[in-house]
Amino acid sequence: GVLSIIACLSWALWGFFGVLAEQRLPAESAFAWHCWAIGACTLCAAPFTGLSLPWGQISFSFAAGVGYAAGSLLMIRAITAGGPGGIVVTLTAMYPAVVLLLGIIFLSQTLSLVQLIGVALAMVAIACMTKGQGQEPEGDEEDKQPHDKTDPPVSISWWLSLSVLSVLGYAVSSFGPEVCDSLQSAEGLPSTSVGIRLVWQGIGCSLVCFISNPCCNVHLKPEQEVVASHNESKPLLGPTSAAQ
């Protein structure tokens, strides 16, 4: 109905303004403002939903918000550290495989044969994408471009580690709501429980943003970078965009 249309328009505006922001700001600064906007929405919603929930619901909802913000920031920093953008984004988009494994360990879930094959293929894909990274390209010595001695070497172990941590962050952001759903049958919850959980997720997300970038440092991109970025793709603002 009307609410579905409003939700679709809101998601469209999220993507549109995200692109505009990253054309003018570094990705991490754009994401910082993204988190602050989530915090503002949280403050507006709290009077209508309340904040009272059982401690388990609050804890896992808060952890989900922390995981979302941490996963996004780590993905951005992995790319900044020299990781190939296509590989980093693809790696972080495989967080559902980790969510499945967490469900097996903590919720006693079982995987079907198809799901097991999917997890195995995801692991193979990761190995294939990272194979050869950090090695010198093959070819004649005279064809190789000399490295600028002023540029620090790119360490695959560093950006790959950041990518793995990003995957874990996104996995926590998706697994937290699953745990909350599993607790609902054992605890009486108010009718606004879903909204309250989103409020606590927003609080966790905003807290990570405040710790990592307390002043929302804004450094506008040079004009030539702004023009060049008009041809770039979608913003890096979370697991939904990473999976696209």
N, C-alpha and C positions, 0 to 999 in steps of 0.2 A: 504494500500500500504506500501511503505517503511517506512513512518512516523509511521504507526501503529506498525510495527515490532520494530522500535527503541523505541517507547513508552513502549511496552511489555518488552523489554530487560532492559530498565531503571527501571521499577517497580521491575523486578526480582533482579537487582543489589541493589536497595534500601532495599529490604528485606534481601538479603544475607549479605550486609555490616552492616545492623542494628543488625543482630544476632551476627556477629563477634564483633561489638562494645560492646554489652551488655554482652558478655562473658568476657570482659577485663575491663569494666568500670561500675560504678554504673549507674542505669537506668537514673537518672537525669542528670548526666554528659554526657552520650551518647546522650540524647535528646538535651542538650545544643549545642553540636557539630552539631547535625542534624539541629538545627535552624540556626546556623552560616553558614552551607552549603547552606541553603535556601537563606540567606542574600547574599552570594557570587553569587549565580545564579541570584538573583535579580539585582545586580550591573552589571552583564554581559548582562542581557536582556534589562535593561533600555535604553541604547543608541539606540536600535533597535525599541523599542515600544514607547518610550517617557513616560512622566508622566502626561500629561495634560488630564484631564477628568473633567466633571462637579463635583461640590463639593459633591453632594449626592453620586455619584459613588465612589469617593475617600473615603468618610467617611465609607460607608458600607463595602467596600473592605478591608480597614484598620482594621475595627472592626472584620471582618471574620478572618484575620490573628492573631489578638490578641486573639480571642476566641479559635482558634485551639491550639496555644501555651499554653494558660492558662488552657484549658481543659486537655491537655496531662500532664502538670506539676502537676495539682491537682490530676489526677488519680494516678500518680506515688507516690505522697505524701500520698494519702489515703492508698495505699498498705504499704508504709513505716510506717504509723501510726498504723499498726496492722490490717488493713482490709483484709479479705480473698481475695486473688488475683482473684479467680474465680468469686466471688460475685461482687467485685469492677469493673472488666472488663465487666461483663455482665450488670451491672447497667449503666455504661457509654455508652454501646452500644445501649441503648434505647433512645438516644438523638433524633432520628427521630420523636418520639411521641411529644416531646417538640416543634420541628420544625413545626409540624402540628398545634399545639395550637397557636404558634406565627403567623402562616399564617392566622388563624381565627381572631385573635385579630387585627393585623396590616394591613393585605392585604385583609380582607373581603372574605377569602376563605371559602368554605364549605366542610364538610367531608361527604363521603358516609357512608352508614350503615356499610360496611365492615371496613372502616377506624376507625369508632367509636368503633367497637368491638375490633379492634386491639389495640387502645389506652387503652381501659378498661382492656384488658388482660395484657397489659404491666404493668399497675398499680397493678393488682393482683399478677403478677410475682414478682414485687419489694417487695410487702408485704410478700410474701411467702419466698423469699430469706433472708430477714432481720429478720424474726420471729425467736426468740430464740437466736439471736446473742448477745453476752455479758453476757449470763446466764451460770451458772455453770452446767456442765453435770450431768444428773441424775445417781444415783448409790449409793452403800454403801459408807459410810464415809471412810472406810479403802482402798477402791479402788481409791479414788481421790488422784491425785498427789499433794504434797504440792507445793505452789507457791514460787518461788524465791523472797524473800523480796527485793532484789536489783533491780528487774525488775519493771518498772512502769506499773500500770494496763492499759489494753487496753480499751479505751472508745469508745463504738460503736457510740455515738453521734458525736465524732470528725471525725472518718474516714467516717462515713455516710454523714456528712455535706460536707466533701471534695469531696465525690463522687457526691453528688447532684450539687455542684458548677461545677464539671467537666462536668456533663451532660449539664449544662447551657452554659458552654464555647463551647462545641462541637456544641450545637444547634445554637449558634450565628455564628459559623464558616460556617454552612450550610445555615442559614437563610440569611446572608449577601448577597451572590450571588443571592438568590431569589429576594431580594429587588432590587438589581441592574437590574435584568432582567425586573422587573415591571416598572422601570424608563426609560428603553430604548426607548419606544414608544414616550415619551414626550420630549426627549432630543436628539439632533443630536450628534452622537458619531463617532469617527474616526474608520477606519477599523481595527486598532490594539487594540480596546477597551478591548477585552478579555485578551490580554497579559498585558495591562496596569493594569487591575484589579488584575491580578496575582502578578504583581510587588508590588502593594500596600499591598496585603496580605502578601507577603514576608517581607516587611518593618515592618508591625505590628507584625508578628511572631518573627522577629529578635529583635525587641525592647523589647518584653516581656522577651526573653532569656537574653538580656543584663541587664535588671533590676533585674531579679531573680538570675542570675549567671554571674556577669560581667566579671569574670576572667576565666570562663569555668574551674572551679577547677577540676583537673584530679587526682583522687586517684585510682590507679590500684588496682584491686581485688587481694587478696592473691592467690597464685598459686592453692591451693586446691579448691577455689571457681571457678577459671577459668575452671578447669577440670570438676567440677560438672555441670557447666552451659552449657557444650556441649550437655547435654541431655535435656535442657530446650527448651521451645517452642518459638514462634515468638516474635519479639521486641514490646515494648509498645511505639510506636512512632506516635500515632494519631488515629483519629476516624476510619480510614480504617482498622487498625490493631485491634482496639478494637472490631469492628464488626465481625471480622473473627472468 
